[in-house]
Amino acid sequence: MGKLEPTWQGIPFEIKEVVLKYLEYKSRFRLRVCSKSDKNLIDNSPVFLKQVELYENPLVLRINNKLEMQENVIAHFLEIFKNKYSKVKSLILDSKQLAKLSLESENTLKTREVYFKTFGMSQQNFVRLFQKIDLKSIKSISFRRNLSEDLIDQLARTDAWKNSLQIFCYGRQDIPMDHVLGRNHFRAQVINLEPVGIWKLIKSIIIRENLESGFGFRINYLNGISQNDIVAEFKEKPEKVRNEQWQMRRSGFNGYDIEGYVCTENYTDDEFGKYGSWIPKNHEIVNHRIRRGNFNIVNLANYL
């Protein structure tokens, strides 16, 4: 009698769960269709993915920059978040099929970063989809397209927006600074920028307890406010200010850019430039880089 060989079906359930942690998503998907017990195993085991992208023309679901699915795309996408413990580090949505997600998804989207490149749906459906983002997981929210003033107001009232530490708005629109105070990183392209808004941003950061180098903002704007206009708003001295130096730079290119970051006490211009050139991974640069030179650096310690 030959030696008995172990089979997958003979492996204890606990061992199978350990094996699943090391399987790529494609292998998990194939295993799911092998038997009812395997389907139940996969459906009840969380999946942890680095990146999930949903694209249009053709409709494609891309997972971890490798696996691409072009059939039953929405169903596959929803399947990822079916298990309440599944998580995705980076979620990129660039499809007009997002309306289906807002209507068909019953589970929260547990992701650390979400990048909306295309809306393709009514404002109501977009807010409904946005509300499905898990408020405990989200850290960064980005938008490629313009947002209406009303939509910004609605999103700013959601828990996902309030809990996000980074907000990036690449479309050209006006954003009330009150909606983005207290973020670690904020970038936007606006039409009109009010000097008092800059002061609100700076004050909301420098009075924080957990201040770190690199925290700050970069805003491109079109109206011609001057450096004197901005400095004139530095009237109120915060009750407490961290020891780090806060620097602000203003330069003109495609409108004007103003940026300010928390720097180390003996900072160099290279350090400031590093914070200014940083963008989240997987974000193409849709706004113009700043033309170095023709700028002024303002040490806010002189005004606080």
Disulfide bonds with the S-S distance in Angstrom:
none
